[in-house]
Amino acid sequence: MTKTDVEAGRSKEEIPHDHLFKVTGLSSTNLEKLAKEPASDFEEAIAATQYGWYNVWLMLCTLPAFWSAVSVTSATSYIFTRAQCDIGLKLLDMGTLNSITYGGMISSAMVWGFLSDTLGRRKILVWGFFCSGLVEIAAAMSQSFTMLLITQFASGFLFNGPFAVLISYLAEMHRSELRARVILLTSLFYTIANATLPLLAWATLTQDWHFRPFGDLFVIHAWNLFLLAAALVPLLSGVAFFFMPESPKFLMSRGRNDEALEIFRNIYVLNTGKPADTYPVKVLEEEKSSQQARGLAALKAGKEQMAPLFKPPYVAYLILICFTHICCMFGSNTIRLWYPQLAAMIGAHTTENICSAIAPAQVVIDDTACQPIETSLLTYLQSMVVGAGSILTYGIGGVLINRCGKKLVAGVCAILSALVIAGLPFLGTSAAMVTGIVTAALAFSSLTGASLSSITVDLFPTSLRVMAMATFLMCGRLGTITGTIAFPALIDYGCLPPFFTIATVLLSCGVACFFIPNTTMKKLE
């Protein structure tokens, strides 16, 4: 018997089952099922991983990272009472040190933005945090104002990259209905850091420690040890993220679906304890076919990716969200960074009225007979209360944010914060009243900032998200620099101008929030 030409052609096209199994690891039956399986998008894939131990571990890794964000930017504000005599700090020097870290962050915003959108999230998180920690250790060894200024600038330059990536990384590791709450929860980590940093300051800065390993040429004071202890946390953050996977959303946007699917399966196994082959998603939707560029090609790709950010409709979103963040950080961080010094001033004078304590005649430092401001446990406890005051607000915000909308929560909280700060010069007649008012103001403004961060993540697609977040954070830091330097200058004109200026800026933030597009429960693009 002879085969027909058609039968002969069919026999040539048939592939033995054992060969299929060797090449793919799947039987022909499973391959047929796979071919019929509908492709799942990112939201379906991340939702299928469920919520479990992986997410808990991820949040534990972010805790030291957010603690670092507070220590890198705020630790210097606690050392002024002790370091002002050791390195000759004046009031304007204090404002400069408060703001210089943010200057470093601004100078590196664009660089980190497109590098992370082209090279990946994980590398930036690991090396950015680790290198920032090394520079912070150098800052802790500072022996002069100039050295501290330079190292703080360098620390801000390095820290900006991983922190901008961190927000996007968290968002890309959670499904849409959990995303806003998770980002809001990370703001609670700010509260933990703001509450524990004063305790670390109290444990070290109240000690009369002076170590001279090389004589008077190199002296390690108590404030150097405080900065050294704070510098260890960014190092820990870099080590923690070394064990975390790349963002699957980023991999999908680069056409690396096989790698993304493997990460989804690993997360599923950790969360559920079930075998990887029971993960319901088998095929991922193609978002981009081209592979990730590297080296100079990556830089060129990053430049091309930046272009849509400055074109409609994204440019309008970017301008609006950046304006609101500038105003929010102008008010929030100015009060936060200057409060430790204000609390020390109030405690050092017989009067506890805030306007009397910050009068220009009271804060001039006499270079010929410098006397450090003596602080007690009460001073640091007040700072701890201010830092911990946002816990209740975040709890309430977590419930309201999906019901009322993110922009409504952001706008109302900014307006409430403005009203509270405007009343500070009139109601701040005691240390307890000042602590309560500042706590309320920072709680409302922190919730505004957290809501704006969540909105920014939702407004921009994956290819632009980290760049947009870097620009968003850069503008917020510009507001911080402006506020922290303007605050001591405005004090020269009396007690009312600094607080009324902050209140006006926060009010502008609140009004602008109502013009932001609604992004509540929006899927990531």
HUDA-V194358 format. One line per field, one symbol per residue. phi: phi as a letter, one per 20 degrees, with the letter a starting at -180 (. if undefined). A space follows every 10 residues. Layout:
BEGIN
phi->???
END
This chain:
BEGIN
phi->.defffffff ffffdgfffg fffdncffff fffffefffd effffffffm caffffffff ffgfffffgf ffedgffeef fdefefcmed gfffffffdf fffffffdgf ffgffffdeo efffffffff ffffffffff egdbffffff ffffffgfff fffffgffff fedcfgfdff fffffffffg ffffeegfff fffdfeeeeb dcfcmffbdd efffffffff fffgffffff ffeeefffff fffdmeffff fffgfffgff fdmefffeff edcdffebef effcmfffff ffffffgffd cgefffffff fffffgfffg fffffffefg fffffffedf edfffffegg fedfeeffbf cfffccgfff fffffffefe gffffffffe feeeofffff ffffffffff ffeffeefeb ffffffffgf ffffffffff fffffffffd fgfdffffff fgffffffff gfffefgfff ffepefgfff ffffffffff ffffefffcf mfffe
END
